[in-house]
Amino acid sequence: MKLAPLARVLGSRSDVEHVIVHTGQHYDAEMSDTFFQELGIPRPHHNLEVGSGSHAAQTATIMMRFEPVCVAAKPSVVLVYGDVNSTVAAALVAAKLGVRIGHVEAGLRSRDWTMPEEINRVVTDRIADLLFTPSRDADENLRAEGVPADRIHFVGNVMIDSLVASRDAARGLHAPRRHGVEGRPYVLVTLHRPGNVDSPETLAELLGALAALSLEMPVLFPVHPRTRARIRDLGWTAPSGARLHLLDPLPYLEVLGLELASALVVTDSGGLQEETSYLGVPCLTVRPSTERPVTCTHGTNRLVAARRDAILAAAHDATTRPRRDVAIERWDGHTAERIARVLLDGARFG
């Protein structure tokens, strides 16, 4: 999703050649194909086919498989996105080969060092040459860490580019109708972070909260494979009368279509915090901290503890408050264009 807007912009420029490398870190071939088709991403020139594994195994495998690609391509700059293992792995390879690095979504900080993503963010930003930030607080984080101002470019949020480009297609799927919730309030849920799903006690508490919430309105929960396995291990079943629907993973456009019409989103995902803020949809993020504080200070997001009482109280508050318009600086669908102008035209965005 983060790659799609910039791939389209770079593809429209005749003065640049770009090579797309897909690590295969998160999705199998079928799911990856769905993303490429829905978001209009050109077929990747290379698929590293890394698959799942421990953090060390994924990072090491990506580095080993990406290095020969990087050596052969001789790029002027390697662009890395977000905060996953492929982000830091590709950045380390490029740095050791003396290739410039551009980090899209730079400067985000949760200050929670139990999150592997926080380690990936900090390491990548430390070795990146061009830091493309999504919000002003990210600029402040980088300056506080001693990053020179001329390396920081406040370009906006590339995730919102994908949302803006995909919104009409998502509406056209009529996802709420297909899931039997059209025209009435419902809750959309995604949960996958280890802190929430790996502890049987925490997962049981969350499922109990969702089941209780489903007595008030339907709850649609596309279940990540990791979470599905933990629920199976727990042996949990929804109580009688609950309208908690555990769904298979859904493609991006279908999730976006459900998100657009939802009364509330409950998640531990970073991207959904941003999307719901842009859309003005109330969001509860089941985490003690967020690397995207602008979604709480300027958007519609609220952090909530992984407890039944806290989630139910926050859900009631969020769904009974009047909705408000949200406008976050440079979250406008033109972030990829600004990044391209920095890379190709020497533009500066402060």
Secondary structure, DSSP 8 states (H G I E B T S, - for coil): --HHHHHHHHHT-TT-----EE--SSS-HHHHHHHHHHHT----SEE----S--HHHHHHHHHHHHHHHHHHH--SEEEEETTSHHHHHHHHHHHHHT-EEEEETTT-----TTSHHHHHHHHHHHH-SEEEESSHHHHHHHHHTT--GGGEEE---HHHHHHHHHHHHHHHTTHHHHTT-TTS--EEEE---HHHHSSHHHHHHHHHHHHHHTTTS-EEEE--HHHHHHHHHHT----TT--EEEE----HHHHHHHHHH-SEEEE--HHHHHHHHHHT--EEE-SS--S-THHHHTSSEEE--SSHHHHHHHHHHHHHS-------TT-SS-HHHHHHHHHHH-----
